[in-house]
């Protein structure tokens, strides 16, 4: 029974790590896509419009960074919740095993 809990803890940690990796990859793809789109649009305009586009590009990059941070925070919160849940179940199992031993 204790082994099952430990296996579940390990599984939850692995899932949390996978969620983090997936979130990071998704955020990187979003940023890369936004940058590519911004580069294409910058190439299409000239003169003063290029300056305006540069400002917009900088703004888009800031937005991307904020979105990335938000994704990471959400993933961290989910991981923390999973760990808390597993920790509680582990404590309950340990208490149950100890009570059966006494």
Long-range contacts (C-beta under 8 A, 24 or more apart in sequence): 1-93, 1-96, 1-97, 2-93, 2-94, 2-97, 4-93, 5-89, 5-90, 5-93, 5-94, 6-90, 8-86, 8-89, 9-86, 9-87, 9-90, 12-82, 12-83, 12-85, 12-86, 13-82, 13-83, 13-86, 15-82, 16-78, 16-79, 16-82, 16-83, 17-79, 19-75, 19-78, 19-79, 20-72, 20-75, 20-76, 20-79, 23-71, 23-72, 23-74, 23-75, 24-71, 24-72, 26-71, 27-67, 27-68, 27-71, 27-72, 30-64, 30-67, 30-68, 31-61, 31-64, 31-65, 31-68, 34-60, 34-61, 34-63, 34-64, 35-61, 35-64
